[in-house]
């Protein structure tokens, strides 16, 4: 699981925006202006006969500031 979901910066983070893009989610790029330091992204690769699937998760980030459930709060 991506640690971003419990981070204070989730709604403005450029790294989280990148991860959302990789998951084919709609992203509002104009509001993303926070650049975290020293991040580690883990990419899990699953494959079958017919397709390959990539799952991107942020595992480490020195800018992480805990705010549980912050991703549930929709900023507009």
N, CA, C and O atoms as a Tripos MOL2 file, in Angstrom:
@<TRIPOS>MOLECULE
protein
  304   303    76     0     0
PROTEIN
NO_CHARGES

@<TRIPOS>ATOM
      1 N           0.8360   -1.1790    0.0000 N.3       1 UNK1
      2 CA          0.0000    0.0000    0.0000 C.3       1 UNK1
      3 C           0.8840    1.2470    0.0000 C.2       1 UNK1
      4 O           1.9220    1.2910    0.6610 O.2       1 UNK1
      5 N           0.4640    2.2290   -0.7330 N.am      2 UNK2
      6 CA          1.1720    3.4960   -0.8410 C.3       2 UNK2
      7 C           1.0190    4.2850    0.4610 C.2       2 UNK2
      8 O          -0.0950    4.4490    0.9600 O.2       2 UNK2
      9 N           2.1390    4.7750    1.0150 N.am      3 UNK3
     10 CA          2.0680    5.5360    2.2650 C.3       3 UNK3
     11 C           1.4190    6.9020    2.0770 C.2       3 UNK3
     12 O           1.0710    7.5650    3.0540 O.2       3 UNK3
     13 N           1.2570    7.3220    0.8310 N.am      4 UNK4
     14 CA          0.6920    8.6460    0.5300 C.3       4 UNK4
     15 C          -0.6960    8.8480    1.1340 C.2       4 UNK4
     16 O          -1.0580    9.9710    1.4830 O.2       4 UNK4
     17 N          -1.4690    7.7880    1.2590 N.am      5 UNK5
     18 CA         -2.8480    7.9390    1.7270 C.3       5 UNK5
     19 C          -2.9270    8.5230    3.1240 C.2       5 UNK5
     20 O          -3.9510    9.0940    3.5020 O.2       5 UNK5
     21 N          -1.8550    8.3870    3.8990 N.am      6 UNK6
     22 CA         -1.8400    8.9440    5.2500 C.3       6 UNK6
     23 C          -0.8910   10.1250    5.3990 C.2       6 UNK6
     24 O          -0.4140   10.4090    6.4970 O.2       6 UNK6
     25 N          -0.6190   10.8110    4.2950 N.am      7 UNK7
     26 CA          0.3010   11.9480    4.3360 C.3       7 UNK7
     27 C          -0.4490   13.2740    4.2020 C.2       7 UNK7
     28 O          -1.4260   13.3920    3.4630 O.2       7 UNK7
     29 N           0.0300   14.2320    4.9210 N.am      8 UNK8
     30 CA         -0.5640   15.5740    4.8860 C.3       8 UNK8
     31 C          -0.4810   16.2060    3.4980 C.2       8 UNK8
     32 O          -1.3370   17.0180    3.1460 O.2       8 UNK8
     33 N           0.5270   15.8530    2.7050 N.am      9 UNK9
     34 CA          0.7910   16.4850    1.4140 C.3       9 UNK9
     35 C           0.1490   15.7690    0.2150 C.2       9 UNK9
     36 O           0.4040   16.1480   -0.9280 O.2       9 UNK9
     37 N          -0.6600   14.7610    0.4500 N.am     10 UNK10
     38 CA         -1.1550   13.9000   -0.6330 C.3      10 UNK10
     39 C          -1.8530   14.6740   -1.7540 C.2      10 UNK10
     40 O          -1.7390   14.2850   -2.9160 O.2      10 UNK10
     41 N          -2.5640   15.7440   -1.4430 N.am     11 UNK11
     42 CA         -3.3380   16.4660   -2.4560 C.3      11 UNK11
     43 C          -2.5070   17.4270   -3.3070 C.2      11 UNK11
     44 O          -2.9880   17.9330   -4.3210 O.2      11 UNK11
     45 N          -1.2670   17.6790   -2.8970 N.am     12 UNK12
     46 CA         -0.4410   18.6250   -3.6510 C.3      12 UNK12
     47 C           0.9000   18.0400   -4.0770 C.2      12 UNK12
     48 O           1.7500   18.7690   -4.5890 O.2      12 UNK12
     49 N           1.1070   16.7510   -3.8770 N.am     13 UNK13
     50 CA          2.4010   16.1010   -4.0920 C.3      13 UNK13
     51 C           2.6150   15.6580   -5.5390 C.2      13 UNK13
     52 O           1.7710   14.9780   -6.1210 O.2      13 UNK13
     53 N           3.7450   16.0490   -6.1070 N.am     14 UNK14
     54 CA          4.0590   15.6820   -7.4880 C.3      14 UNK14
     55 C           4.3360   14.1870   -7.6330 C.2      14 UNK14
     56 O           4.0090   13.5990   -8.6640 O.2      14 UNK14
     57 N           4.9290   13.5700   -6.6220 N.am     15 UNK15
     58 CA          5.1940   12.1310   -6.6960 C.3      15 UNK15
     59 C           3.8970   11.3420   -6.6590 C.2      15 UNK15
     60 O           3.7410   10.3730   -7.4020 O.2      15 UNK15
     61 N           2.9690   11.7400   -5.8080 N.am     16 UNK16
     62 CA          1.6750   11.0560   -5.7650 C.3      16 UNK16
     63 C           0.9310   11.2410   -7.0890 C.2      16 UNK16
     64 O           0.2330   10.3330   -7.5410 O.2      16 UNK16
     65 N           1.0780   12.4030   -7.7050 N.am     17 UNK17
     66 CA          0.4860   12.6450   -9.0210 C.3      17 UNK17
     67 C           1.0330   11.6520  -10.0360 C.2      17 UNK17
     68 O           0.2760   11.0970  -10.8320 O.2      17 UNK17
     69 N           2.3320   11.4280  -10.0130 N.am     18 UNK18
     70 CA          2.9510   10.4510  -10.9040 C.3      18 UNK18
     71 C           2.3680    9.0550  -10.6810 C.2      18 UNK18
     72 O           2.0570    8.3490  -11.6410 O.2      18 UNK18
     73 N           2.2220    8.6640   -9.4320 N.am     19 UNK19
     74 CA          1.6710    7.3450   -9.1160 C.3      19 UNK19
     75 C           0.2260    7.2450   -9.5970 C.2      19 UNK19
     76 O          -0.1660    6.2120  -10.1390 O.2      19 UNK19
     77 N          -0.5720    8.2930   -9.4100 N.am     20 UNK20
     78 CA         -1.9510    8.2860   -9.8910 C.3      20 UNK20
     79 C          -1.9990    8.1380  -11.4080 C.2      20 UNK20
     80 O          -2.8410    7.4090  -11.9320 O.2      20 UNK20
     81 N          -1.1090    8.8170  -12.1150 N.am     21 UNK21
     82 CA         -1.0580    8.7030  -13.5740 C.3      21 UNK21
     83 C          -0.7610    7.2720  -13.9940 C.2      21 UNK21
     84 O          -1.3350    6.7730  -14.9620 O.2      21 UNK21
     85 N           0.1260    6.6190  -13.2760 N.am     22 UNK22
     86 CA          0.4690    5.2390  -13.5980 C.3      22 UNK22
     87 C          -0.7100    4.3020  -13.3610 C.2      22 UNK22
     88 O          -0.8020    3.2470  -13.9880 O.2      22 UNK22
     89 N          -1.6010    4.6790  -12.4700 N.am     23 UNK23
     90 CA         -2.8160    3.8960  -12.2070 C.3      23 UNK23
     91 C          -3.9800    4.3430  -13.0920 C.2      23 UNK23
     92 O          -5.1190    3.9270  -12.8790 O.2      23 UNK23
     93 N          -3.6960    5.1850  -14.0810 N.am     24 UNK24
     94 CA         -4.7020    5.6800  -15.0370 C.3      24 UNK24
     95 C          -5.8590    6.4050  -14.3660 C.2      24 UNK24
     96 O          -7.0140    6.2220  -14.7480 O.2      24 UNK24
     97 N          -5.5570    7.2190  -13.3770 N.am     25 UNK25
     98 CA         -6.5940    8.0020  -12.7080 C.3      25 UNK25
     99 C          -6.5220    9.4420  -13.1920 C.2      25 UNK25
    100 O          -5.4550    9.9280  -13.5670 O.2      25 UNK25
    101 N          -7.6640   10.1210  -13.1810 N.am     26 UNK26
    102 CA         -7.6870   11.5420  -13.5360 C.3      26 UNK26
    103 C          -6.9460   12.3430  -12.4810 C.2      26 UNK26
    104 O          -7.1520   12.1590  -11.2810 O.2      26 UNK26
    105 N          -6.0890   13.2270  -12.9430 N.am     27 UNK27
    106 CA         -5.2750   14.0250  -12.0300 C.3      27 UNK27
    107 C          -5.3590   15.4870  -12.4400 C.2      27 UNK27
    108 O          -5.2330   15.8190  -13.6190 O.2      27 UNK27
    109 N          -5.5750   16.3640  -11.4550 N.am     28 UNK28
    110 CA         -5.5380   17.8050  -11.7080 C.3      28 UNK28
    111 C          -4.1100   18.2750  -11.4820 C.2      28 UNK28
    112 O          -3.6990   18.4800  -10.3400 O.2      28 UNK28
    113 N          -3.3670   18.4460  -12.5360 N.am     29 UNK29
    114 CA         -1.9450   18.7590  -12.4460 C.3      29 UNK29
    115 C          -1.6860   20.1670  -11.9290 C.2      29 UNK29
    116 O          -0.6750   20.3840  -11.2600 O.2      29 UNK29
    117 N          -2.5380   21.1130  -12.2050 N.am     30 UNK30
    118 CA         -2.2900   22.5110  -11.8560 C.3      30 UNK30
    119 C          -2.1330   22.7440  -10.3540 C.2      30 UNK30
    120 O          -1.4720   23.7060   -9.9620 O.2      30 UNK30
    121 N          -2.7060   21.9140   -9.5130 N.am     31 UNK31
    122 CA         -2.6300   22.1210   -8.0650 C.3      31 UNK31
    123 C          -1.4620   21.3840   -7.4230 C.2      31 UNK31
    124 O          -1.2360   21.5270   -6.2210 O.2      31 UNK31
    125 N          -0.7200   20.6040   -8.1930 N.am     32 UNK32
    126 CA          0.3790   19.8270   -7.6450 C.3      32 UNK32
    127 C           1.6500   20.6710   -7.6300 C.2      32 UNK32
    128 O           2.2140   20.9630   -8.6840 O.2      32 UNK32
    129 N           2.1010   21.0640   -6.4400 N.am     33 UNK33
    130 CA          3.2830   21.9120   -6.3660 C.3      33 UNK33
    131 C           4.2480   21.5290   -5.2530 C.2      33 UNK33
    132 O           5.2070   22.2580   -5.0000 O.2      33 UNK33
    133 N           4.0220   20.4180   -4.5910 N.am     34 UNK34
    134 CA          4.8940   19.9750   -3.5170 C.3      34 UNK34
    135 C           5.8300   18.8920   -4.0510 C.2      34 UNK34
    136 O           5.3720   17.8720   -4.5670 O.2      34 UNK34
    137 N           7.1290   19.1120   -3.9290 N.am     35 UNK35
    138 CA          8.1170   18.1420   -4.4030 C.3      35 UNK35
    139 C           8.7750   17.5000   -3.1830 C.2      35 UNK35
    140 O           9.5660   18.1460   -2.4950 O.2      35 UNK35
    141 N           8.4570   16.2400   -2.9100 N.am     36 UNK36
    142 CA          9.0200   15.5740   -1.7320 C.3      36 UNK36
    143 C          10.4930   15.2090   -1.9280 C.2      36 UNK36
    144 O          10.9940   15.1810   -3.0520 O.2      36 UNK36
    145 N          11.1680   14.9330   -0.8260 N.am     37 UNK37
    146 CA         12.5860   14.5660   -0.9050 C.3      37 UNK37
    147 C          12.7750   13.0840   -0.6070 C.2      37 UNK37
    148 O          12.0600   12.4880    0.1990 O.2      37 UNK37
    149 N          13.7590   12.5170   -1.2830 N.am     38 UNK38
    150 CA         14.1780   11.1300   -1.0800 C.3      38 UNK38
    151 C          13.0140   10.1420   -1.0220 C.2      38 UNK38
    152 O          12.7160    9.5710    0.0270 O.2      38 UNK38
    153 N          12.3810    9.9580   -2.1450 N.am     39 UNK39
    154 CA         11.2680    9.0220   -2.2250 C.3      39 UNK39
    155 C          11.7380    7.6880   -2.8040 C.2      39 UNK39
    156 O          12.6930    7.6350   -3.5790 O.2      39 UNK39
    157 N          11.0630    6.6290   -2.4220 N.am     40 UNK40
    158 CA         11.3400    5.2980   -2.9330 C.3      40 UNK40
    159 C          10.0240    4.7030   -3.4080 C.2      40 UNK40
    160 O           9.1140    4.4590   -2.6150 O.2      40 UNK40
    161 N           9.9370    4.4750   -4.7130 N.am     41 UNK41
    162 CA          8.7330    3.9000   -5.3040 C.3      41 UNK41
    163 C           8.9920    2.4370   -5.6130 C.2      41 UNK41
    164 O          10.0030    2.0950   -6.2260 O.2      41 UNK41
    165 N           8.0810    1.5740   -5.1880 N.am     42 UNK42
    166 CA          8.1710    0.1470   -5.4790 C.3      42 UNK42
    167 C           7.1590   -0.1720   -6.5810 C.2      42 UNK42
    168 O           5.9900    0.2050   -6.4970 O.2      42 UNK42
    169 N           7.6280   -0.8670   -7.6060 N.am     43 UNK43
    170 CA          6.7490   -1.2500   -8.7140 C.3      43 UNK43
    171 C           6.6320   -2.7680   -8.7210 C.2      43 UNK43
    172 O           7.6170   -3.4730   -8.9410 O.2      43 UNK43
    173 N           5.4280   -3.2650   -8.4800 N.am     44 UNK44
    174 CA          5.1590   -4.6990   -8.5320 C.3      44 UNK44
    175 C           4.6620   -5.0400   -9.9250 C.2      44 UNK44
    176 O           3.7850   -4.3630  -10.4610 O.2      44 UNK44
    177 N           5.2170   -6.0830  -10.5080 N.am     45 UNK45
    178 CA          4.8420   -6.4920  -11.8600 C.3      45 UNK45
    179 C           4.1760   -7.8540  -11.7930 C.2      45 UNK45
    180 O           4.7460   -8.8200  -11.2860 O.2      45 UNK45
    181 N           2.9500   -7.9140  -12.3170 N.am     46 UNK46
    182 CA          2.2200   -9.1770  -12.4260 C.3      46 UNK46
    183 C           2.0090   -9.4550  -13.8990 C.2      46 UNK46
    184 O           1.7590   -8.5430  -14.6860 O.2      46 UNK46
    185 N           2.1090  -10.6970  -14.2580 N.am     47 UNK47
    186 CA          1.8910  -11.0090  -15.6690 C.3      47 UNK47
    187 C           1.1260  -12.3110  -15.8300 C.2      47 UNK47
    188 O           1.1980  -13.2190  -15.0010 O.2      47 UNK47
    189 N           0.4140  -12.3600  -16.8990 N.am     48 UNK48
    190 CA         -0.2650  -13.5830  -17.3060 C.3      48 UNK48
    191 C           0.0150  -13.7730  -18.7860 C.2      48 UNK48
    192 O           0.8210  -13.0510  -19.3730 O.2      48 UNK48
    193 N          -0.6380  -14.7220  -19.3680 N.am     49 UNK49
    194 CA         -0.4590  -14.9670  -20.7910 C.3      49 UNK49
    195 C          -0.8200  -13.7620  -21.6380 C.2      49 UNK49
    196 O          -0.1610  -13.4780  -22.6380 O.2      49 UNK49
    197 N          -1.8560  -13.0590  -21.2420 N.am     50 UNK50
    198 CA         -2.4260  -12.0130  -22.0810 C.3      50 UNK50
    199 C          -2.0100  -10.5820  -21.7390 C.2      50 UNK50
    200 O          -2.1460   -9.6950  -22.5820 O.2      50 UNK50
    201 N          -1.5160  -10.3350  -20.5500 N.am     51 UNK51
    202 CA         -1.2170   -8.9460  -20.1900 C.3      51 UNK51
    203 C          -0.1670   -8.8610  -19.0770 C.2      51 UNK51
    204 O           0.1510   -9.8490  -18.4140 O.2      51 UNK51
    205 N           0.3510   -7.6590  -18.9000 N.am     52 UNK52
    206 CA          1.2460   -7.3270  -17.7940 C.3      52 UNK52
    207 C           0.5650   -6.2300  -16.9850 C.2      52 UNK52
    208 O          -0.0710   -5.3410  -17.5500 O.2      52 UNK52
    209 N           0.6960   -6.2930  -15.6720 N.am     53 UNK53
    210 CA          0.0900   -5.2850  -14.8090 C.3      53 UNK53
    211 C           1.1750   -4.7170  -13.8910 C.2      53 UNK53
    212 O           1.9640   -5.4630  -13.3110 O.2      53 UNK53
    213 N           1.2030   -3.3900  -13.7660 N.am     54 UNK54
    214 CA          2.1750   -2.7100  -12.9230 C.3      54 UNK54
    215 C           1.4410   -2.0120  -11.7860 C.2      54 UNK54
    216 O           0.4790   -1.2810  -12.0220 O.2      54 UNK54
    217 N           1.8880   -2.2320  -10.5600 N.am     55 UNK55
    218 CA          1.2940   -1.5740   -9.3980 C.3      55 UNK55
    219 C           2.3730   -0.7200   -8.7410 C.2      55 UNK55
    220 O           3.3740   -1.2420   -8.2500 O.2      55 UNK55
    221 N           2.1660    0.5850   -8.7350 N.am     56 UNK56
    222 CA          3.1310    1.5360   -8.2010 C.3      56 UNK56
    223 C           2.7380    1.9240   -6.7770 C.2      56 UNK56
    224 O           1.5860    2.2790   -6.5270 O.2      56 UNK56
    225 N           3.6860    1.8570   -5.8480 N.am     57 UNK57
    226 CA          3.4530    2.2480   -4.4580 C.3      57 UNK57
    227 C           4.6490    3.0300   -3.9250 C.2      57 UNK57
    228 O           5.7980    2.6510   -4.1490 O.2      57 UNK57
    229 N           4.3740    4.1100   -3.2260 N.am     58 UNK58
    230 CA          5.4350    4.8610   -2.5630 C.3      58 UNK58
    231 C           5.7010    4.1810   -1.2230 C.2      58 UNK58
    232 O           4.7910    4.0310   -0.4080 O.2      58 UNK58
    233 N           6.9400    3.7740   -0.9970 N.am     59 UNK59
    234 CA          7.2890    3.0430    0.2240 C.3      59 UNK59
    235 C           8.0490    3.9000    1.2310 C.2      59 UNK59
    236 O           7.9180    3.6900    2.4370 O.2      59 UNK59
    237 N           8.8410    4.8620    0.7590 N.am     60 UNK60
    238 CA          9.6040    5.7280    1.6530 C.3      60 UNK60
    239 C           9.6060    7.1460    1.1220 C.2      60 UNK60
    240 O           9.6550    7.3700   -0.0870 O.2      60 UNK60
    241 N           9.5510    8.1110    2.0460 N.am     61 UNK61
    242 CA          9.5660    9.5200    1.6660 C.3      61 UNK61
    243 C           9.9800   10.3300    2.8920 C.2      61 UNK61
    244 O           9.3350   10.2580    3.9380 O.2      61 UNK61
    245 N          11.0530   11.0970    2.7590 N.am     62 UNK62
    246 CA         11.5040   11.9060    3.9030 C.3      62 UNK62
    247 C          10.5680   13.0710    4.1990 C.2      62 UNK62
    248 O          10.6200   13.6450    5.2870 O.2      62 UNK62
    249 N           9.7160   13.4260    3.2450 N.am     63 UNK63
    250 CA          8.7710   14.5260    3.4450 C.3      63 UNK63
    251 C           7.4510   14.0640    4.0440 C.2      63 UNK63
    252 O           6.5590   14.8790    4.2790 O.2      63 UNK63
    253 N           7.3160   12.7740    4.2910 N.am     64 UNK64
    254 CA          6.0720   12.2310    4.8270 C.3      64 UNK64
    255 C           5.7320   12.8730    6.1590 C.2      64 UNK64
    256 O           6.5470   12.8840    7.0820 O.2      64 UNK64
    257 N           4.5190   13.4090    6.2510 N.am     65 UNK65
    258 CA          3.9930   13.9750    7.4890 C.3      65 UNK65
    259 C           2.6430   13.3190    7.7300 C.2      65 UNK65
    260 O           1.6970   13.5270    6.9710 O.2      65 UNK65
    261 N           2.5640   12.5330    8.7820 N.am     66 UNK66
    262 CA          1.3730   11.7200    8.9990 C.3      66 UNK66
    263 C           0.1250   12.5440    9.2970 C.2      66 UNK66
    264 O           0.1190   13.4270   10.1540 O.2      66 UNK66
    265 N          -0.9190   12.2200    8.5610 N.am     67 UNK67
    266 CA         -2.2560   12.7580    8.7880 C.3      67 UNK67
    267 C          -3.2160   11.6720    8.3010 C.2      67 UNK67
    268 O          -3.6930   11.7320    7.1680 O.2      67 UNK67
    269 N          -3.5040   10.6770    9.1510 N.am     68 UNK68
    270 CA         -4.3000    9.5250    8.7380 C.3      68 UNK68
    271 C          -5.6220    9.9000    8.0750 C.2      68 UNK68
    272 O          -6.3650   10.7530    8.5620 O.2      68 UNK68
    273 N          -5.8930    9.2400    6.9500 N.am     69 UNK69
    274 CA         -7.1470    9.4450    6.2300 C.3      69 UNK69
    275 C          -7.2200   10.7210    5.4200 C.2      69 UNK69
    276 O          -8.2910   11.0550    4.9150 O.2      69 UNK69
    277 N          -6.1250   11.4480    5.2750 N.am     70 UNK70
    278 CA         -6.1470   12.7240    4.5590 C.3      70 UNK70
    279 C          -6.5950   12.5690    3.1050 C.2      70 UNK70
    280 O          -7.2030   13.4820    2.5470 O.2      70 UNK70
    281 N          -6.3050   11.4350    2.4940 N.am     71 UNK71
    282 CA         -6.6910   11.2200    1.0970 C.3      71 UNK71
    283 C          -8.2070   11.1710    0.9330 C.2      71 UNK71
    284 O          -8.7110   11.3850   -0.1700 O.2      71 UNK71
    285 N          -8.9480   10.8920    2.0170 N.am     72 UNK72
    286 CA        -10.4150   10.8480    1.9590 C.3      72 UNK72
    287 C         -11.0220   12.2350    1.8500 C.2      72 UNK72
    288 O         -12.1410   12.3890    1.3610 O.2      72 UNK72
    289 N         -10.2870   13.2500    2.3050 N.am     73 UNK73
    290 CA        -10.7760   14.6200    2.2740 C.3      73 UNK73
    291 C         -10.5080   15.1740    0.8950 C.2      73 UNK73
    292 O          -9.3560   15.2800    0.4760 O.2      73 UNK73
    293 N         -11.5640   15.5270    0.1860 N.am     74 UNK74
    294 CA        -11.4090   16.0060   -1.1860 C.3      74 UNK74
    295 C         -11.1710   17.5020   -1.1850 C.2      74 UNK74
    296 O         -12.0220   18.2830   -0.7570 O.2      74 UNK74
    297 N         -10.0000   17.8900   -1.6720 N.am     75 UNK75
    298 CA         -9.6840   19.3180   -1.8270 C.3      75 UNK75
    299 C         -10.0860   19.7680   -3.2090 C.2      75 UNK75
    300 O          -9.7580   19.1050   -4.1920 O.2      75 UNK75
    301 N         -10.7830   20.8710   -3.3090 N.am     76 UNK76
    302 CA        -11.1980   21.3890   -4.6050 C.3      76 UNK76
    303 C         -10.7910   22.8250   -4.7530 C.2      76 UNK76
    304 O         -11.0550   23.4390   -5.7870 O.2      76 UNK76
@<TRIPOS>BOND
     1     1     2 1
     2     2     3 1
     3     3     4 2
     4     3     5 am
     5     5     6 1
     6     6     7 1
     7     7     8 2
     8     7     9 am
     9     9    10 1
    10    10    11 1
    11    11    12 2
    12    11    13 am
    13    13    14 1
    14    14    15 1
    15    15    16 2
    16    15    17 am
    17    17    18 1
    18    18    19 1
    19    19    20 2
    20    19    21 am
    21    21    22 1
    22    22    23 1
    23    23    24 2
    24    23    25 am
    25    25    26 1
    26    26    27 1
    27    27    28 2
    28    27    29 am
    29    29    30 1
    30    30    31 1
    31    31    32 2
    32    31    33 am
    33    33    34 1
    34    34    35 1
    35    35    36 2
    36    35    37 am
    37    37    38 1
    38    38    39 1
    39    39    40 2
    40    39    41 am
    41    41    42 1
    42    42    43 1
    43    43    44 2
    44    43    45 am
    45    45    46 1
    46    46    47 1
    47    47    48 2
    48    47    49 am
    49    49    50 1
    50    50    51 1
    51    51    52 2
    52    51    53 am
    53    53    54 1
    54    54    55 1
    55    55    56 2
    56    55    57 am
    57    57    58 1
    58    58    59 1
    59    59    60 2
    60    59    61 am
    61    61    62 1
    62    62    63 1
    63    63    64 2
    64    63    65 am
    65    65    66 1
    66    66    67 1
    67    67    68 2
    68    67    69 am
    69    69    70 1
    70    70    71 1
    71    71    72 2
    72    71    73 am
    73    73    74 1
    74    74    75 1
    75    75    76 2
    76    75    77 am
    77    77    78 1
    78    78    79 1
    79    79    80 2
    80    79    81 am
    81    81    82 1
    82    82    83 1
    83    83    84 2
    84    83    85 am
    85    85    86 1
    86    86    87 1
    87    87    88 2
    88    87    89 am
    89    89    90 1
    90    90    91 1
    91    91    92 2
    92    91    93 am
    93    93    94 1
    94    94    95 1
    95    95    96 2
    96    95    97 am
    97    97    98 1
    98    98    99 1
    99    99   100 2
   100    99   101 am
   101   101   102 1
   102   102   103 1
   103   103   104 2
   104   103   105 am
   105   105   106 1
   106   106   107 1
   107   107   108 2
   108   107   109 am
   109   109   110 1
   110   110   111 1
   111   111   112 2
   112   111   113 am
   113   113   114 1
   114   114   115 1
   115   115   116 2
   116   115   117 am
   117   117   118 1
   118   118   119 1
   119   119   120 2
   120   119   121 am
   121   121   122 1
   122   122   123 1
   123   123   124 2
   124   123   125 am
   125   125   126 1
   126   126   127 1
   127   127   128 2
   128   127   129 am
   129   129   130 1
   130   130   131 1
   131   131   132 2
   132   131   133 am
   133   133   134 1
   134   134   135 1
   135   135   136 2
   136   135   137 am
   137   137   138 1
   138   138   139 1
   139   139   140 2
   140   139   141 am
   141   141   142 1
   142   142   143 1
   143   143   144 2
   144   143   145 am
   145   145   146 1
   146   146   147 1
   147   147   148 2
   148   147   149 am
   149   149   150 1
   150   150   151 1
   151   151   152 2
   152   151   153 am
   153   153   154 1
   154   154   155 1
   155   155   156 2
   156   155   157 am
   157   157   158 1
   158   158   159 1
   159   159   160 2
   160   159   161 am
   161   161   162 1
   162   162   163 1
   163   163   164 2
   164   163   165 am
   165   165   166 1
   166   166   167 1
   167   167   168 2
   168   167   169 am
   169   169   170 1
   170   170   171 1
   171   171   172 2
   172   171   173 am
   173   173   174 1
   174   174   175 1
   175   175   176 2
   176   175   177 am
   177   177   178 1
   178   178   179 1
   179   179   180 2
   180   179   181 am
   181   181   182 1
   182   182   183 1
   183   183   184 2
   184   183   185 am
   185   185   186 1
   186   186   187 1
   187   187   188 2
   188   187   189 am
   189   189   190 1
   190   190   191 1
   191   191   192 2
   192   191   193 am
   193   193   194 1
   194   194   195 1
   195   195   196 2
   196   195   197 am
   197   197   198 1
   198   198   199 1
   199   199   200 2
   200   199   201 am
   201   201   202 1
   202   202   203 1
   203   203   204 2
   204   203   205 am
   205   205   206 1
   206   206   207 1
   207   207   208 2
   208   207   209 am
   209   209   210 1
   210   210   211 1
   211   211   212 2
   212   211   213 am
   213   213   214 1
   214   214   215 1
   215   215   216 2
   216   215   217 am
   217   217   218 1
   218   218   219 1
   219   219   220 2
   220   219   221 am
   221   221   222 1
   222   222   223 1
   223   223   224 2
   224   223   225 am
   225   225   226 1
   226   226   227 1
   227   227   228 2
   228   227   229 am
   229   229   230 1
   230   230   231 1
   231   231   232 2
   232   231   233 am
   233   233   234 1
   234   234   235 1
   235   235   236 2
   236   235   237 am
   237   237   238 1
   238   238   239 1
   239   239   240 2
   240   239   241 am
   241   241   242 1
   242   242   243 1
   243   243   244 2
   244   243   245 am
   245   245   246 1
   246   246   247 1
   247   247   248 2
   248   247   249 am
   249   249   250 1
   250   250   251 1
   251   251   252 2
   252   251   253 am
   253   253   254 1
   254   254   255 1
   255   255   256 2
   256   255   257 am
   257   257   258 1
   258   258   259 1
   259   259   260 2
   260   259   261 am
   261   261   262 1
   262   262   263 1
   263   263   264 2
   264   263   265 am
   265   265   266 1
   266   266   267 1
   267   267   268 2
   268   267   269 am
   269   269   270 1
   270   270   271 1
   271   271   272 2
   272   271   273 am
   273   273   274 1
   274   274   275 1
   275   275   276 2
   276   275   277 am
   277   277   278 1
   278   278   279 1
   279   279   280 2
   280   279   281 am
   281   281   282 1
   282   282   283 1
   283   283   284 2
   284   283   285 am
   285   285   286 1
   286   286   287 1
   287   287   288 2
   288   287   289 am
   289   289   290 1
   290   290   291 1
   291   291   292 2
   292   291   293 am
   293   293   294 1
   294   294   295 1
   295   295   296 2
   296   295   297 am
   297   297   298 1
   298   298   299 1
   299   299   300 2
   300   299   301 am
   301   301   302 1
   302   302   303 1
   303   303   304 2
@<TRIPOS>SUBSTRUCTURE
     1 UNK1         2 RESIDUE 1 A UNK
     2 UNK2         6 RESIDUE 1 A UNK
     3 UNK3        10 RESIDUE 1 A UNK
     4 UNK4        14 RESIDUE 1 A UNK
     5 UNK5        18 RESIDUE 1 A UNK
     6 UNK6        22 RESIDUE 1 A UNK
     7 UNK7        26 RESIDUE 1 A UNK
     8 UNK8        30 RESIDUE 1 A UNK
     9 UNK9        34 RESIDUE 1 A UNK
    10 UNK10       38 RESIDUE 1 A UNK
    11 UNK11       42 RESIDUE 1 A UNK
    12 UNK12       46 RESIDUE 1 A UNK
    13 UNK13       50 RESIDUE 1 A UNK
    14 UNK14       54 RESIDUE 1 A UNK
    15 UNK15       58 RESIDUE 1 A UNK
    16 UNK16       62 RESIDUE 1 A UNK
    17 UNK17       66 RESIDUE 1 A UNK
    18 UNK18       70 RESIDUE 1 A UNK
    19 UNK19       74 RESIDUE 1 A UNK
    20 UNK20       78 RESIDUE 1 A UNK
    21 UNK21       82 RESIDUE 1 A UNK
    22 UNK22       86 RESIDUE 1 A UNK
    23 UNK23       90 RESIDUE 1 A UNK
    24 UNK24       94 RESIDUE 1 A UNK
    25 UNK25       98 RESIDUE 1 A UNK
    26 UNK26      102 RESIDUE 1 A UNK
    27 UNK27      106 RESIDUE 1 A UNK
    28 UNK28      110 RESIDUE 1 A UNK
    29 UNK29      114 RESIDUE 1 A UNK
    30 UNK30      118 RESIDUE 1 A UNK
    31 UNK31      122 RESIDUE 1 A UNK
    32 UNK32      126 RESIDUE 1 A UNK
    33 UNK33      130 RESIDUE 1 A UNK
    34 UNK34      134 RESIDUE 1 A UNK
    35 UNK35      138 RESIDUE 1 A UNK
    36 UNK36      142 RESIDUE 1 A UNK
    37 UNK37      146 RESIDUE 1 A UNK
    38 UNK38      150 RESIDUE 1 A UNK
    39 UNK39      154 RESIDUE 1 A UNK
    40 UNK40      158 RESIDUE 1 A UNK
    41 UNK41      162 RESIDUE 1 A UNK
    42 UNK42      166 RESIDUE 1 A UNK
    43 UNK43      170 RESIDUE 1 A UNK
    44 UNK44      174 RESIDUE 1 A UNK
    45 UNK45      178 RESIDUE 1 A UNK
    46 UNK46      182 RESIDUE 1 A UNK
    47 UNK47      186 RESIDUE 1 A UNK
    48 UNK48      190 RESIDUE 1 A UNK
    49 UNK49      194 RESIDUE 1 A UNK
    50 UNK50      198 RESIDUE 1 A UNK
    51 UNK51      202 RESIDUE 1 A UNK
    52 UNK52      206 RESIDUE 1 A UNK
    53 UNK53      210 RESIDUE 1 A UNK
    54 UNK54      214 RESIDUE 1 A UNK
    55 UNK55      218 RESIDUE 1 A UNK
    56 UNK56      222 RESIDUE 1 A UNK
    57 UNK57      226 RESIDUE 1 A UNK
    58 UNK58      230 RESIDUE 1 A UNK
    59 UNK59      234 RESIDUE 1 A UNK
    60 UNK60      238 RESIDUE 1 A UNK
    61 UNK61      242 RESIDUE 1 A UNK
    62 UNK62      246 RESIDUE 1 A UNK
    63 UNK63      250 RESIDUE 1 A UNK
    64 UNK64      254 RESIDUE 1 A UNK
    65 UNK65      258 RESIDUE 1 A UNK
    66 UNK66      262 RESIDUE 1 A UNK
    67 UNK67      266 RESIDUE 1 A UNK
    68 UNK68      270 RESIDUE 1 A UNK
    69 UNK69      274 RESIDUE 1 A UNK
    70 UNK70      278 RESIDUE 1 A UNK
    71 UNK71      282 RESIDUE 1 A UNK
    72 UNK72      286 RESIDUE 1 A UNK
    73 UNK73      290 RESIDUE 1 A UNK
    74 UNK74      294 RESIDUE 1 A UNK
    75 UNK75      298 RESIDUE 1 A UNK
    76 UNK76      302 RESIDUE 1 A UNK
